[in-house]
Amino acid sequence: MAARHRGLPADPRPVAPPFARMLADDHRAAAQECLEILDGLGAPAVRHAVLRDRHARRLAVPRGPRPASRGNPAGLTAREAEVLQLFADGLSYAEVAGRLILSEKTVGHHVSAILRKLGEPTRARAVAAALRLGAIPPR
């Protein structure tokens, strides 16, 4: 990924994802990705130091998953799991919105989060992945 920053010409060399996010001024996402890398490395002391430093500098501090999301195998919130279950039951966007008393746009936001968390490109594949993971119960 080539990146432009502050009027400088694009650099043809690839940039690691956290740095690409920083160059795109998405510092919160860059910090979150760095914390995920540290978690994957099993470096809790370094993670704590990074969070302490960001807090001291009054920078955005990623919160991480909420307790309710941590209990779901796919990291889905209760509402995301509910939306996905309704899609698994064959409901459309409009029907899900009506059933949950939400706008279709809000349902779309939930679907985007679900697809991102499950790493799937479509609702149907997300439903299949969630069923496989046990993130939603089969009916």
N, CA, C and O atoms as a GROMACS GRO file, in nm:
protein
  556
    1MET      N    1   0.085  -0.118   0.000
    1MET     CA    2   0.000   0.000   0.000
    1MET      C    3   0.089   0.123   0.000
    1MET      O    4   0.170   0.141   0.091
    2ALA      N    5   0.076   0.206  -0.098
    2ALA     CA    6   0.151   0.331  -0.102
    2ALA      C    7   0.069   0.437  -0.028
    2ALA      O    8  -0.054   0.439  -0.036
    3ALA      N    9   0.138   0.524   0.044
    3ALA     CA   10   0.065   0.622   0.124
    3ALA      C   11   0.118   0.762   0.096
    3ALA      O   12   0.237   0.782   0.075
    4ARG      N   13   0.028   0.858   0.097
    4ARG     CA   14   0.066   1.000   0.087
    4ARG      C   15   0.040   1.063   0.222
    4ARG      O   16  -0.059   1.032   0.290
    5HIS      N   17   0.128   1.152   0.260
    5HIS     CA   18   0.110   1.218   0.387
    5HIS      C   19   0.164   1.359   0.379
    5HIS      O   20   0.280   1.379   0.341
    6ARG      N   21   0.084   1.456   0.413
    6ARG     CA   22   0.123   1.596   0.419
    6ARG      C   23   0.193   1.644   0.291
    6ARG      O   24   0.297   1.710   0.297
    7GLY      N   25   0.134   1.608   0.175
    7GLY     CA   26   0.185   1.658   0.050
    7GLY      C   27   0.310   1.591  -0.003
    7GLY      O   28   0.363   1.632  -0.106
    8LEU      N   29   0.360   1.489   0.065
    8LEU     CA   30   0.478   1.419   0.017
    8LEU      C   31   0.437   1.323  -0.094
    8LEU      O   32   0.324   1.274  -0.095
    9PRO      N   33   0.530   1.295  -0.188
    9PRO     CA   34   0.494   1.200  -0.293
    9PRO      C   35   0.472   1.061  -0.235
    9PRO      O   36   0.526   1.026  -0.129
   10ALA      N   37   0.392   0.982  -0.305
   10ALA     CA   38   0.363   0.846  -0.260
   10ALA      C   39   0.490   0.764  -0.261
   10ALA      O   40   0.572   0.775  -0.352
   11ASP      N   41   0.506   0.681  -0.160
   11ASP     CA   42   0.619   0.590  -0.148
   11ASP      C   43   0.573   0.455  -0.203
   11ASP      O   44   0.473   0.401  -0.155
   12PRO      N   45   0.642   0.399  -0.301
   12PRO     CA   46   0.595   0.274  -0.362
   12PRO      C   47   0.613   0.152  -0.274
   12PRO      O   48   0.559   0.045  -0.305
   13ARG      N   49   0.687   0.164  -0.164
   13ARG     CA   50   0.709   0.048  -0.078
   13ARG      C   51   0.586   0.020   0.007
   13ARG      O   52   0.515   0.112   0.047
   14PRO      N   53   0.559  -0.109   0.034
   14PRO     CA   54   0.444  -0.142   0.119
   14PRO      C   55   0.466  -0.092   0.261
   14PRO      O   56   0.578  -0.082   0.310
   15VAL      N   57   0.354  -0.061   0.326
   15VAL     CA   58   0.357  -0.011   0.463
   15VAL      C   59   0.280  -0.108   0.551
   15VAL      O   60   0.171  -0.153   0.513
   16ALA      N   61   0.335  -0.142   0.666
   16ALA     CA   62   0.267  -0.232   0.759
   16ALA      C   63   0.132  -0.171   0.798
   16ALA      O   64   0.121  -0.049   0.812
   17PRO      N   65   0.028  -0.255   0.815
   17PRO     CA   66  -0.107  -0.203   0.841
   17PRO      C   67  -0.117  -0.099   0.952
   17PRO      O   68  -0.185   0.002   0.932
   18PRO      N   69  -0.054  -0.118   1.071
   18PRO     CA   70  -0.070  -0.014   1.172
   18PRO      C   71  -0.015   0.122   1.128
   18PRO      O   72  -0.072   0.226   1.159
   19PHE      N   73   0.097   0.120   1.053
   19PHE     CA   74   0.156   0.246   1.006
   19PHE      C   75   0.071   0.307   0.895
   19PHE      O   76   0.060   0.429   0.886
   20ALA      N   77   0.012   0.222   0.810
   20ALA     CA   78  -0.077   0.274   0.706
   20ALA      C   79  -0.196   0.344   0.770
   20ALA      O   80  -0.240   0.448   0.720
   21ARG      N   81  -0.248   0.289   0.880
   21ARG     CA   82  -0.360   0.353   0.950
   21ARG      C   83  -0.316   0.487   1.010
   21ARG      O   84  -0.391   0.585   1.007
   22MET      N   85  -0.195   0.492   1.063
   22MET     CA   86  -0.144   0.618   1.118
   22MET      C   87  -0.131   0.722   1.008
   22MET      O   88  -0.169   0.838   1.027
   23LEU      N   89  -0.078   0.682   0.892
   23LEU     CA   90  -0.062   0.775   0.780
   23LEU      C   91  -0.197   0.824   0.728
   23LEU      O   92  -0.208   0.934   0.674
   24ALA      N   93  -0.300   0.742   0.747
   24ALA     CA   94  -0.435   0.779   0.706
   24ALA      C   95  -0.507   0.857   0.816
   24ALA      O   96  -0.628   0.882   0.807
   25ASP      N   97  -0.434   0.895   0.921
   25ASP     CA   98  -0.488   0.968   1.036
   25ASP      C   99  -0.596   0.891   1.111
   25ASP      O  100  -0.686   0.951   1.171
   26ASP      N  101  -0.588   0.759   1.110
   26ASP     CA  102  -0.680   0.675   1.188
   26ASP      C  103  -0.600   0.619   1.305
   26ASP      O  104  -0.572   0.499   1.312
   27HIS      N  105  -0.564   0.707   1.397
   27HIS     CA  106  -0.474   0.672   1.508
   27HIS      C  107  -0.537   0.573   1.605
   27HIS      O  108  -0.468   0.488   1.661
   28ARG      N  109  -0.666   0.584   1.626
   28ARG     CA  110  -0.733   0.492   1.718
   28ARG      C  111  -0.725   0.348   1.664
   28ARG      O  112  -0.696   0.256   1.740
   29ALA      N  113  -0.752   0.330   1.536
   29ALA     CA  114  -0.744   0.196   1.476
   29ALA      C  115  -0.600   0.145   1.476
   29ALA      O  116  -0.577   0.026   1.497
   30ALA      N  117  -0.504   0.235   1.452
   30ALA     CA  118  -0.363   0.194   1.455
   30ALA      C  119  -0.324   0.146   1.594
   30ALA      O  120  -0.256   0.044   1.609
   31ALA      N  121  -0.367   0.219   1.696
   31ALA     CA  122  -0.337   0.180   1.834
   31ALA      C  123  -0.402   0.047   1.868
   31ALA      O  124  -0.341  -0.038   1.932
   32GLN      N  125  -0.527   0.028   1.824
   32GLN     CA  126  -0.597  -0.098   1.851
   32GLN      C  127  -0.524  -0.214   1.785
   32GLN      O  128  -0.508  -0.320   1.846
   33GLU      N  129  -0.480  -0.195   1.661
   33GLU     CA  130  -0.410  -0.303   1.591
   33GLU      C  131  -0.277  -0.336   1.660
   33GLU      O  132  -0.239  -0.452   1.671
   34CYS      N  133  -0.208  -0.233   1.706
   34CYS     CA  134  -0.083  -0.256   1.779
   34CYS      C  135  -0.108  -0.336   1.907
   34CYS      O  136  -0.032  -0.427   1.940
   35LEU      N  137  -0.215  -0.303   1.978
   35LEU     CA  138  -0.247  -0.376   2.100
   35LEU      C  139  -0.281  -0.522   2.068
   35LEU      O  140  -0.245  -0.612   2.144
   36GLU      N  141  -0.350  -0.544   1.958
   36GLU     CA  142  -0.382  -0.682   1.918
   36GLU      C  143  -0.255  -0.760   1.886
   36GLU      O  144  -0.245  -0.879   1.918
   37ILE      N  145  -0.157  -0.694   1.824
   37ILE     CA  146  -0.029  -0.759   1.795
   37ILE      C  147   0.041  -0.795   1.925
   37ILE      O  148   0.094  -0.905   1.940
   38LEU      N  149   0.042  -0.700   2.020
   38LEU     CA  150   0.106  -0.727   2.150
   38LEU      C  151   0.035  -0.840   2.223
   38LEU      O  152   0.100  -0.923   2.286
   39ASP      N  153  -0.098  -0.844   2.214
   39ASP     CA  154  -0.173  -0.954   2.277
   39ASP      C  155  -0.133  -1.087   2.215
   39ASP      O  156  -0.114  -1.187   2.284
   40GLY      N  157  -0.120  -1.088   2.082
   40GLY     CA  158  -0.081  -1.209   2.012
   40GLY      C  159   0.059  -1.255   2.048
   40GLY      O  160   0.088  -1.374   2.045
   41LEU      N  161   0.145  -1.161   2.081
   41LEU     CA  162   0.282  -1.194   2.120
   41LEU      C  163   0.290  -1.237   2.266
   41LEU      O  164   0.393  -1.290   2.310
   42GLY      N  165   0.184  -1.214   2.341
   42GLY     CA  166   0.186  -1.248   2.484
   42GLY      C  167   0.275  -1.153   2.561
   42GLY      O  168   0.358  -1.195   2.642
   43ALA      N  169   0.258  -1.023   2.534
   43ALA     CA  170   0.342  -0.922   2.599
   43ALA      C  171   0.256  -0.827   2.682
   43ALA      O  172   0.243  -0.710   2.647
   44PRO      N  173   0.196  -0.875   2.793
   44PRO     CA  174   0.105  -0.790   2.870
   44PRO      C  175   0.173  -0.668   2.932
   44PRO      O  176   0.111  -0.563   2.945
   45ALA      N  177   0.300  -0.681   2.972
   45ALA     CA  178   0.370  -0.567   3.033
   45ALA      C  179   0.391  -0.455   2.931
   45ALA      O  180   0.376  -0.337   2.963
   46VAL      N  181   0.424  -0.492   2.809
   46VAL     CA  182   0.443  -0.392   2.703
   46VAL      C  183   0.309  -0.329   2.669
   46VAL      O  184   0.301  -0.208   2.648
   47ARG      N  185   0.205  -0.410   2.663
   47ARG     CA  186   0.070  -0.358   2.636
   47ARG      C  187   0.032  -0.254   2.741
   47ARG      O  188  -0.017  -0.146   2.708
   48HIS      N  189   0.054  -0.289   2.867
   48HIS     CA  190   0.021  -0.197   2.976
   48HIS      C  191   0.101  -0.068   2.963
   48HIS      O  192   0.047   0.041   2.984
   49ALA      N  193   0.229  -0.077   2.928
   49ALA     CA  194   0.314   0.041   2.913
   49ALA      C  195   0.264   0.130   2.799
   49ALA      O  196   0.263   0.252   2.811
   50VAL      N  197   0.224   0.069   2.688
   50VAL     CA  198   0.172   0.145   2.575
   50VAL      C  199   0.045   0.219   2.615
   50VAL      O  200   0.030   0.338   2.585
   51LEU      N  201  -0.046   0.151   2.683
   51LEU     CA  202  -0.170   0.216   2.726
   51LEU      C  203  -0.143   0.328   2.825
   51LEU      O  204  -0.204   0.435   2.816
   52ARG      N  205  -0.052   0.304   2.920
   52ARG     CA  206  -0.017   0.406   3.019
   52ARG      C  207   0.041   0.529   2.949
   52ARG      O  208   0.007   0.642   2.984
   53ASP      N  209   0.130   0.507   2.851
   53ASP     CA  210   0.192   0.617   2.778
   53ASP      C  211   0.088   0.696   2.697
   53ASP      O  212   0.089   0.819   2.698
   54ARG      N  213  -0.001   0.625   2.628
   54ARG     CA  214  -0.104   0.693   2.550
   54ARG      C  215  -0.196   0.776   2.641
   54ARG      O  216  -0.234   0.888   2.607
   55HIS      N  217  -0.230   0.718   2.756
   55HIS     CA  218  -0.316   0.790   2.850
   55HIS      C  219  -0.244   0.915   2.901
   55HIS      O  220  -0.305   1.022   2.909
   56ALA      N  221  -0.118   0.904   2.936
   56ALA     CA  222  -0.041   1.017   2.987
   56ALA      C  223  -0.029   1.129   2.883
   56ALA      O  224  -0.026   1.246   2.919
   57ARG      N  225  -0.024   1.092   2.757
   57ARG     CA  226  -0.014   1.191   2.649
   57ARG      C  227  -0.151   1.242   2.604
   57ARG      O  228  -0.162   1.321   2.511
   58ARG      N  229  -0.256   1.195   2.672
   58ARG     CA  230  -0.394   1.233   2.640
   58ARG      C  231  -0.432   1.194   2.496
   58ARG      O  232  -0.502   1.267   2.426
   59LEU      N  233  -0.384   1.077   2.454
   59LEU     CA  234  -0.417   1.023   2.323
   59LEU      C  235  -0.530   0.922   2.338
   59LEU      O  236  -0.560   0.876   2.448
   60ALA      N  237  -0.592   0.890   2.227
   60ALA     CA  238  -0.700   0.791   2.230
   60ALA      C  239  -0.647   0.659   2.284
   60ALA      O  240  -0.543   0.610   2.241
   61VAL      N  241  -0.722   0.602   2.378
   61VAL     CA  242  -0.685   0.474   2.436
   61VAL      C  243  -0.793   0.373   2.399
   61VAL      O  244  -0.906   0.383   2.446
   62PRO      N  245  -0.758   0.275   2.313
   62PRO     CA  246  -0.859   0.175   2.276
   62PRO      C  247  -0.912   0.102   2.398
   62PRO      O  248  -0.834   0.066   2.487
   63ARG      N  249  -1.041   0.080   2.402
   63ARG     CA  250  -1.102   0.014   2.517
   63ARG      C  251  -1.097  -0.137   2.509
   63ARG      O  252  -1.097  -0.205   2.612
   64GLY      N  253  -1.091  -0.191   2.389
   64GLY     CA  254  -1.094  -0.336   2.375
   64GLY      C  255  -1.237  -0.385   2.383
   64GLY      O  256  -1.330  -0.306   2.402
   65PRO      N  257  -1.254  -0.516   2.370
   65PRO     CA  258  -1.390  -0.570   2.370
   65PRO      C  259  -1.458  -0.553   2.506
   65PRO      O  260  -1.394  -0.564   2.610
   66ARG      N  261  -1.586  -0.528   2.502
   66ARG     CA  262  -1.664  -0.517   2.625
   66ARG      C  263  -1.686  -0.656   2.683
   66ARG      O  264  -1.679  -0.755   2.610
   67PRO      N  265  -1.712  -0.665   2.813
   67PRO     CA  266  -1.733  -0.796   2.875
   67PRO      C  267  -1.840  -0.879   2.803
   67PRO      O  268  -1.825  -1.001   2.792
   68ALA      N  269  -1.947  -0.815   2.755
   68ALA     CA  270  -2.053  -0.890   2.687
   68ALA      C  271  -2.001  -0.951   2.557
   68ALA      O  272  -2.041  -1.063   2.522
   69SER      N  273  -1.913  -0.882   2.485
   69SER     CA  274  -1.858  -0.934   2.360
   69SER      C  275  -1.758  -1.044   2.385
   69SER      O  276  -1.746  -1.137   2.306
   70ARG      N  277  -1.685  -1.034   2.496
   70ARG     CA  278  -1.584  -1.136   2.526
   70ARG      C  279  -1.646  -1.273   2.546
   70ARG      O  280  -1.580  -1.375   2.523
   71GLY      N  281  -1.772  -1.278   2.588
   71GLY     CA  282  -1.838  -1.405   2.612
   71GLY      C  283  -1.883  -1.475   2.485
   71GLY      O  284  -1.916  -1.594   2.488
   72ASN      N  285  -1.886  -1.403   2.372
   72ASN     CA  286  -1.928  -1.461   2.246
   72ASN      C  287  -1.805  -1.512   2.172
   72ASN      O  288  -1.706  -1.440   2.161
   73PRO      N  289  -1.809  -1.636   2.120
   73PRO     CA  290  -1.692  -1.692   2.052
   73PRO      C  291  -1.640  -1.609   1.935
   73PRO      O  292  -1.522  -1.616   1.902
   74ALA      N  293  -1.726  -1.530   1.873
   74ALA     CA  294  -1.685  -1.446   1.761
   74ALA      C  295  -1.667  -1.300   1.802
   74ALA      O  296  -1.636  -1.216   1.718
   75GLY      N  297  -1.685  -1.270   1.930
   75GLY     CA  298  -1.672  -1.132   1.978
   75GLY      C  299  -1.791  -1.045   1.942
   75GLY      O  300  -1.780  -0.923   1.942
   76LEU      N  301  -1.904  -1.108   1.910
   76LEU     CA  302  -2.024  -1.031   1.875
   76LEU      C  303  -2.091  -0.978   2.001
   76LEU      O  304  -2.092  -1.043   2.105
   77THR      N  305  -2.148  -0.859   1.989
   77THR     CA  306  -2.231  -0.807   2.098
   77THR      C  307  -2.363  -0.884   2.096
   77THR      O  308  -2.392  -0.956   2.001
   78ALA      N  309  -2.441  -0.869   2.201
   78ALA     CA  310  -2.571  -0.936   2.208
   78ALA      C  311  -2.660  -0.891   2.092
   78ALA      O  312  -2.731  -0.972   2.034
   79ARG      N  313  -2.657  -0.762   2.060
   79ARG     CA  314  -2.742  -0.710   1.951
   79ARG      C  315  -2.694  -0.765   1.816
   79ARG      O  316  -2.776  -0.801   1.732
   80GLU      N  317  -2.562  -0.770   1.794
   80GLU     CA  318  -2.510  -0.825   1.670
   80GLU      C  319  -2.550  -0.972   1.653
   80GLU      O  320  -2.588  -1.014   1.544
   81ALA      N  321  -2.542  -1.048   1.761
   81ALA     CA  322  -2.582  -1.189   1.757
   81ALA      C  323  -2.732  -1.200   1.727
   81ALA      O  324  -2.775  -1.288   1.652
   82GLU      N  325  -2.811  -1.110   1.785
   82GLU     CA  326  -2.955  -1.110   1.761
   82GLU      C  327  -2.985  -1.079   1.614
   82GLU      O  328  -3.069  -1.145   1.552
   83VAL      N  329  -2.917  -0.979   1.560
   83VAL     CA  330  -2.936  -0.943   1.418
   83VAL      C  331  -2.897  -1.060   1.330
   83VAL      O  332  -2.970  -1.096   1.237
   84LEU      N  333  -2.782  -1.121   1.358
   84LEU     CA  334  -2.735  -1.232   1.276
   84LEU      C  335  -2.830  -1.352   1.286
   84LEU      O  336  -2.853  -1.421   1.186
   85GLN      N  337  -2.885  -1.377   1.403
   85GLN     CA  338  -2.980  -1.487   1.421
   85GLN      C  339  -3.104  -1.464   1.336
   85GLN      O  340  -3.158  -1.558   1.277
   86LEU      N  341  -3.149  -1.339   1.329
   86LEU     CA  342  -3.267  -1.309   1.247
   86LEU      C  343  -3.237  -1.328   1.099
   86LEU      O  344  -3.324  -1.374   1.024
   87PHE      N  345  -3.116  -1.294   1.055
   87PHE     CA  346  -3.078  -1.322   0.917
   87PHE      C  347  -3.073  -1.472   0.895
   87PHE      O  348  -3.112  -1.521   0.789
   88ALA      N  349  -3.024  -1.546   0.994
   88ALA     CA  350  -3.019  -1.693   0.982
   88ALA      C  351  -3.160  -1.750   0.970
   88ALA      O  352  -3.181  -1.853   0.906
   89ASP      N  353  -3.257  -1.682   1.031
   89ASP     CA  354  -3.397  -1.725   1.023
   89ASP      C  355  -3.461  -1.685   0.890
   89ASP      O  356  -3.578  -1.717   0.866
   90GLY      N  357  -3.386  -1.616   0.803
   90GLY     CA  358  -3.436  -1.581   0.670
   90GLY      C  359  -3.498  -1.444   0.658
   90GLY      O  360  -3.558  -1.414   0.554
   91LEU      N  361  -3.487  -1.359   0.760
   91LEU     CA  362  -3.548  -1.226   0.752
   91LEU      C  363  -3.464  -1.133   0.664
   91LEU      O  364  -3.343  -1.151   0.651
   92SER      N  365  -3.529  -1.034   0.604
   92SER     CA  366  -3.462  -0.932   0.523
   92SER      C  367  -3.418  -0.817   0.613
   92SER      O  368  -3.450  -0.814   0.732
   93TYR      N  369  -3.343  -0.722   0.555
   93TYR     CA  370  -3.303  -0.602   0.630
   93TYR      C  371  -3.426  -0.533   0.689
   93TYR      O  372  -3.429  -0.500   0.807
   94ALA      N  373  -3.528  -0.512   0.604
   94ALA     CA  374  -3.649  -0.441   0.649
   94ALA      C  375  -3.719  -0.518   0.761
   94ALA      O  376  -3.765  -0.459   0.858
   95GLU      N  377  -3.726  -0.650   0.748
   95GLU     CA  378  -3.792  -0.731   0.851
   95GLU      C  379  -3.713  -0.730   0.982
   95GLU      O  380  -3.772  -0.724   1.090
   96VAL      N  381  -3.581  -0.736   0.973
   96VAL     CA  382  -3.498  -0.729   1.095
   96VAL      C  383  -3.517  -0.593   1.161
   96VAL      O  384  -3.534  -0.584   1.283
   97ALA      N  385  -3.515  -0.488   1.080
   97ALA     CA  386  -3.535  -0.352   1.134
   97ALA      C  387  -3.670  -0.341   1.204
   97ALA      O  388  -3.679  -0.286   1.314
   98GLY      N  389  -3.774  -0.391   1.140
   98GLY     CA  390  -3.908  -0.386   1.200
   98GLY      C  391  -3.917  -0.467   1.328
   98GLY      O  392  -3.976  -0.421   1.426
   99ARG      N  393  -3.860  -0.585   1.327
   99ARG     CA  394  -3.867  -0.673   1.445
   99ARG      C  395  -3.794  -0.611   1.564
   99ARG      O  396  -3.841  -0.621   1.677
  100LEU      N  397  -3.678  -0.547   1.538
  100LEU     CA  398  -3.597  -0.492   1.648
  100LEU      C  399  -3.623  -0.344   1.673
  100LEU      O  400  -3.560  -0.282   1.759
  101ILE      N  401  -3.717  -0.287   1.597
  101ILE     CA  402  -3.750  -0.144   1.607
  101ILE      C  403  -3.624  -0.059   1.589
  101ILE      O  404  -3.589   0.024   1.673
  102LEU      N  405  -3.557  -0.084   1.476
  102LEU     CA  406  -3.437  -0.011   1.438
  102LEU      C  407  -3.457   0.042   1.296
  102LEU      O  408  -3.547  -0.003   1.225
  103SER      N  409  -3.373   0.136   1.254
  103SER     CA  410  -3.374   0.176   1.114
  103SER      C  411  -3.294   0.074   1.035
  103SER      O  412  -3.210   0.003   1.089
  104GLU      N  413  -3.323   0.068   0.906
  104GLU     CA  414  -3.245  -0.023   0.821
  104GLU      C  415  -3.098   0.018   0.820
  104GLU      O  416  -3.010  -0.067   0.807
  105LYS      N  417  -3.072   0.146   0.833
  105LYS     CA  418  -2.933   0.194   0.836
  105LYS      C  419  -2.861   0.139   0.960
  105LYS      O  420  -2.745   0.099   0.951
  106THR      N  421  -2.928   0.136   1.073
  106THR     CA  422  -2.868   0.081   1.195
  106THR      C  423  -2.842  -0.068   1.178
  106THR      O  424  -2.739  -0.119   1.222
  107VAL      N  425  -2.935  -0.138   1.117
  107VAL     CA  426  -2.915  -0.280   1.089
  107VAL      C  427  -2.791  -0.296   1.001
  107VAL      O  428  -2.710  -0.386   1.023
  108GLY      N  429  -2.776  -0.208   0.903
  108GLY     CA  430  -2.659  -0.212   0.816
  108GLY      C  431  -2.529  -0.192   0.893
  108GLY      O  432  -2.429  -0.257   0.862
  109HIS      N  433  -2.530  -0.104   0.992
  109HIS     CA  434  -2.411  -0.084   1.076
  109HIS      C  435  -2.378  -0.212   1.154
  109HIS      O  436  -2.262  -0.250   1.165
  110HIS      N  437  -2.481  -0.276   1.206
  110HIS     CA  438  -2.459  -0.402   1.277
  110HIS      C  439  -2.402  -0.508   1.182
  110HIS      O  440  -2.310  -0.581   1.219
  111VAL      N  441  -2.456  -0.514   1.062
  111VAL     CA  442  -2.408  -0.611   0.964
  111VAL      C  443  -2.261  -0.584   0.930
  111VAL      O  444  -2.181  -0.677   0.920
  112SER      N  445  -2.224  -0.458   0.913
  112SER     CA  446  -2.083  -0.424   0.886
  112SER      C  447  -1.993  -0.472   0.998
  112SER      O  448  -1.886  -0.529   0.972
  113ALA      N  449  -2.033  -0.450   1.121
  113ALA     CA  450  -1.952  -0.495   1.236
  113ALA      C  451  -1.943  -0.647   1.240
  113ALA      O  452  -1.838  -0.702   1.269
  114ILE      N  453  -2.054  -0.715   1.210
  114ILE     CA  454  -2.056  -0.861   1.209
  114ILE      C  455  -1.961  -0.915   1.104
  114ILE      O  456  -1.882  -1.005   1.132
  115LEU      N  457  -1.969  -0.861   0.983
  115LEU     CA  458  -1.883  -0.908   0.874
  115LEU      C  459  -1.736  -0.885   0.907
  115LEU      O  460  -1.651  -0.970   0.879
  116ARG      N  461  -1.706  -0.770   0.968
  116ARG     CA  462  -1.567  -0.740   1.005
  116ARG      C  463  -1.518  -0.838   1.111
  116ARG      O  464  -1.407  -0.891   1.100
  117LYS      N  465  -1.599  -0.860   1.213
  117LYS     CA  466  -1.557  -0.949   1.323
  117LYS      C  467  -1.540  -1.093   1.278
  117LYS      O  468  -1.451  -1.164   1.325
  118LEU      N  469  -1.626  -1.137   1.187
  118LEU     CA  470  -1.619  -1.275   1.140
  118LEU      C  471  -1.526  -1.292   1.020
  118LEU      O  472  -1.494  -1.404   0.981
  119GLY      N  473  -1.484  -1.180   0.961
  119GLY     CA  474  -1.395  -1.186   0.846
  119GLY      C  475  -1.460  -1.248   0.724
  119GLY      O  476  -1.394  -1.317   0.646
  120GLU      N  477  -1.588  -1.224   0.708
  120GLU     CA  478  -1.664  -1.282   0.597
  120GLU      C  479  -1.718  -1.170   0.508
  120GLU      O  480  -1.748  -1.061   0.556
  121PRO      N  481  -1.730  -1.199   0.376
  121PRO     CA  482  -1.775  -1.094   0.283
  121PRO      C  483  -1.928  -1.081   0.269
  121PRO      O  484  -1.976  -0.978   0.221
  122THR      N  485  -2.003  -1.182   0.311
  122THR     CA  486  -2.148  -1.177   0.292
  122THR      C  487  -2.220  -1.220   0.420
  122THR      O  488  -2.163  -1.283   0.508
  123ARG      N  489  -2.350  -1.183   0.426
  123ARG     CA  490  -2.431  -1.223   0.541
  123ARG      C  491  -2.445  -1.374   0.549
  123ARG      O  492  -2.437  -1.431   0.658
  124ALA      N  493  -2.464  -1.439   0.435
  124ALA     CA  494  -2.482  -1.584   0.435
  124ALA      C  495  -2.357  -1.654   0.490
  124ALA      O  496  -2.367  -1.747   0.569
  125ARG      N  497  -2.241  -1.608   0.447
  125ARG     CA  498  -2.117  -1.670   0.496
  125ARG      C  499  -2.095  -1.635   0.643
  125ARG      O  500  -2.039  -1.716   0.718
  126ALA      N  501  -2.139  -1.517   0.685
  126ALA     CA  502  -2.127  -1.480   0.826
  126ALA      C  503  -2.216  -1.570   0.912
  126ALA      O  504  -2.175  -1.613   1.019
  127VAL      N  505  -2.336  -1.598   0.864
  127VAL     CA  506  -2.427  -1.687   0.938
  127VAL      C  507  -2.362  -1.825   0.950
  127VAL      O  508  -2.361  -1.883   1.059
  128ALA      N  509  -2.308  -1.877   0.840
  128ALA     CA  510  -2.244  -2.009   0.843
  128ALA      C  511  -2.126  -2.010   0.940
  128ALA      O  512  -2.110  -2.105   1.017
  129ALA      N  513  -2.044  -1.906   0.936
  129ALA     CA  514  -1.928  -1.898   1.026
  129ALA      C  515  -1.972  -1.890   1.171
  129ALA      O  516  -1.915  -1.955   1.258
  130ALA      N  517  -2.075  -1.808   1.198
  130ALA     CA  518  -2.124  -1.793   1.335
  130ALA      C  519  -2.180  -1.924   1.388
  130ALA      O  520  -2.160  -1.958   1.505
  131LEU      N  521  -2.250  -1.997   1.304
  131LEU     CA  522  -2.304  -2.128   1.346
  131LEU      C  523  -2.189  -2.224   1.376
  131LEU      O  524  -2.193  -2.298   1.475
  132ARG      N  525  -2.088  -2.224   1.289
  132ARG     CA  526  -1.971  -2.311   1.308
  132ARG      C  527  -1.899  -2.280   1.440
  132ARG      O  528  -1.857  -2.370   1.512
  133LEU      N  529  -1.886  -2.150   1.470
  133LEU     CA  530  -1.815  -2.106   1.590
  133LEU      C  531  -1.899  -2.119   1.718
  133LEU      O  532  -1.846  -2.115   1.828
  134GLY      N  533  -2.030  -2.135   1.702
  134GLY     CA  534  -2.118  -2.135   1.818
  134GLY      C  535  -2.152  -1.996   1.866
  134GLY      O  536  -2.194  -1.977   1.980
  135ALA      N  537  -2.133  -1.895   1.777
  135ALA     CA  538  -2.162  -1.757   1.814
  135ALA      C  539  -2.313  -1.730   1.814
  135ALA      O  540  -2.360  -1.639   1.882
  136ILE      N  541  -2.388  -1.810   1.737
  136ILE     CA  542  -2.534  -1.807   1.741
  136ILE      C  543  -2.579  -1.952   1.746
  136ILE      O  544  -2.513  -2.039   1.689
  137PRO      N  545  -2.691  -1.980   1.813
  137PRO     CA  546  -2.737  -2.119   1.823
  137PRO      C  547  -2.810  -2.164   1.697
  137PRO      O  548  -2.879  -2.084   1.633
  138PRO      N  549  -2.794  -2.290   1.660
  138PRO     CA  550  -2.871  -2.341   1.546
  138PRO      C  551  -3.018  -2.354   1.586
  138PRO      O  552  -3.049  -2.376   1.703
  139ARG      N  553  -3.107  -2.339   1.489
  139ARG     CA  554  -3.251  -2.353   1.518
  139ARG      C  555  -3.309  -2.463   1.437
  139ARG      O  556  -3.428  -2.491   1.447
   0.00000   0.00000   0.00000
